[in-house]
Amino acid sequence: MTDDPARETFELVPLAGGVYSLRSLANGQTFHPVVGPAAEAMRLHVGGTRLLERANALPPGRGPVIWDVGLGAAANALAAIHALAAGYRRTEDVFLYSHDRSLAALEFALAHAVELDYPRPYEPALRALLDGGETAVSVGCARVHWRVVPGDFAVADDPSPVPPPDAIFYDPYSPTVNPEMWTLELFTALRGRLREDVPCLLTNYTRSTAVRVTLLLAGFHVGVGPSTGEKDETTVASNDPALVERPLSRDWLENKVYASTNAAPLRAGATGGRGPISEGDFARLRGHPQFASPSRSATETP
């Protein structure tokens, strides 16, 4: 994000297939490039967390909790609401917490709802969210209680009374533009916010070896996520290994990570660029429970 996110401005960008997205004029990054906001959000985050399947299978008396980290133009949050409206069969309410430092992208999306299309069915909810920081949307026999959690997620304290999540849509700007959102220190703190009795699945658009190494060293189990756009794979991470359907394998660790010239974990305040992983960090990875015994194979695209 920019140093002053309130001043961030955007422009519409035409994509293939006649859909539009938006681009930050401050840093040149396009939201949900190639396939567009609605398609990428549904495939990567809703599909990648298996949101409907897992929400419908929760124990009685508790509805799903979603952390939407990087509200942006609300494509991920609205994809979740759209999917729940179509297939959530429970009466327990859903709780959706969107984290962001600025609502500028959401304001832009609402002003251009016709061109972007995906916000159009939810314009009243988006206006309520902008006006008061929270809203509610009906999904079948339940409601989604949607709240904005303002501030810098990278330096936020434990967000109690925000409950621990079942799913995290992790979608900040890239490490090049927003490095503080990708550090070992942040992911370690995030892992500490999760409860062991609440299995959580995190989805993200990256396929970076360095980011995957960082997540593993933070204590997550990490695997290959769904393809989207020009990427034939993305990344998922969880506090529960049973949720990771395609975990990164020991072959990935021994060959891809050890041989890479850019596999060092991302640490706060690091200077001089990234490089190969150190012997100490590699030893820590080899001791991770994910690699303690032979597992299902999953590969990574270079």
Protein Blocks (a to p, Z undefined) as FASTA:
>chain_A
ZZblmlpccdddddehhiacdddfklopaehehjomklmmmmmmmmmnommmmmmmpceh
iacddddehjknommmmmmmmmmmmmpcbfbdcddddddfbfklmmmmmmmmmmnommmm
mmmmmmmmmmnopacddehjbccdddddedjfklcccfbfbdcdfbdcddbdcfklmmml
mcfklmmmmmmmpcfklccddddfbfcfklmmmmmmnopacdddddehjbfbdcdddfbf
klmmbgcdfklmmmmmmmpcblcccdehiahiaadddfklmmmmmmpmklmpccdddddd
ZZ
